[in-house]
Amino acid sequence: MKKLLGALPVLVLLLTLCPAWGVELPVQAEAALLMEKETGQVLYAKNEHQTLEPASVTKVMTLLLVMEAIDRGTLAYDDVVTISDYAASMGGSQIFLSPGEQITVEDLLKGVCVSSGNDAAVALAEKTAGVTELFVEQMNNRARELGMQDTHFVNCTGLPAEGHVTSAWDIAVMSRELIRRHPDIRRFTTIWMDTLRDGQFQLSNTNKLIRFYEGATGLKTGSTDSARYCISATAEREGMELIAVVLKSPTGQQRFEDAKTLLNYGFSTYGLIHAAPEEPLPPVMLGAMAHRWEVLRQENAPLRAVVNGRVRSVGEDFYDEMIRRHLPEGQTKIANIIGEVLGREKPGIGDVWLAERIRQMLSTGELRMLREDRERFYRSVVERT
């Protein structure tokens, strides 16, 4: 089993594993991707940047914006929503809301997460942003913030619309943001069966993995005639949560089989290790910058890793060998540059840590969201590559 080696409080990869897309898996979907939640490491990819229709998997972004509004305090679970004529007019999957009906945000979230209700999604969008047009604009803005370069939303439901596209990569990115930042969403995505309207309306989860796959935690299914069958499936075992994205699978059942293939591969091949110094480290200055960083350094922060099934301290020779074998050429160059900035003869483990963090932030768009002094340092490193 390959181990994803992380450090608290933020888990990041210390050693880059062999490229995931070299693996052949019997996935019949047009596009697919498997990602580990904490590190954002991609473990498998197939046509991951191909733009395709996501159908109701779109609602992952709808849910993200709603949960962010709840966190900000501008929306609450017990807020009552009066259903508009427009929301009630939605076709496709629905919970059959009526114009003028009053229902709580919590019940609307159930309607979206369990039954994929288009009417419930529109009602939440209107409650969050006032009108759906503004909500969709917010969806696209949030997608840009997350670095979702393959994505353009036209509506909040995923109903067929010209130009409404995304990719397996982007779906994994927004799914990760939702489950990592808003774990409370599990209260809804793990429901197998429930009711609304005082037991008068039955809900049954469109995601059959919730009932039939060990550790399933969500997340969202979708299907239309043109998008075919899609899913962003999440599952957790032994403290590691994986995100399996499947787009344009030929049948509804094959969509679930593809997702299970990805998840089974991830859980059988990878594990997550929380590696950290036994004692807190003092802040380390980076060059002439006045910003202090908590940097893992080989000389004063020996880590522990599982090697041949045994927990052992990791010494300099071990890291040198792992860096030589597994660190891609481009990342090695970044690590060397960081080492030079810090006045070292060769990159230490802290430099590899920073190099991996840079790579992750460039791929997810997170770099744009950093504090100015940190961004300036990272950009100076990248420019020299």
Secondary structure, DSSP 4 states (H G I P E B T S, - for coil): -EEEEE-SSS---SSPPSPGGG------SSEEEEEETTT--EEEEESTT--B--GGGGHHHHHHHHHHHHHHTSS-TT-EEEPPHHHHT--SS-----TT-EEEHHHHHHHHHTT--HHHHHHHHHHHHSSHHHHHHHHHHHHHHTT-TT-B-S-SS----TT-BB-HHHHHHHHHHHHHH-GGGHHHHT-SEEEETTTTEEEE-S-THHHHSTTEEEEEEEEETTTEEEEEEEEEETTEEEEEEEEEESSHHHHHHHHHHHHHHHHHHEEEEE---SSPPPPEE-TT---EE----TTT--EEEEETTEEEEE-HHHHHHHHHHHS-HHHHHHHHHHHHHTT-SS--HHHHHHHHHHHHHHHHSGGGGS-HHHHHHHHHHHHT-
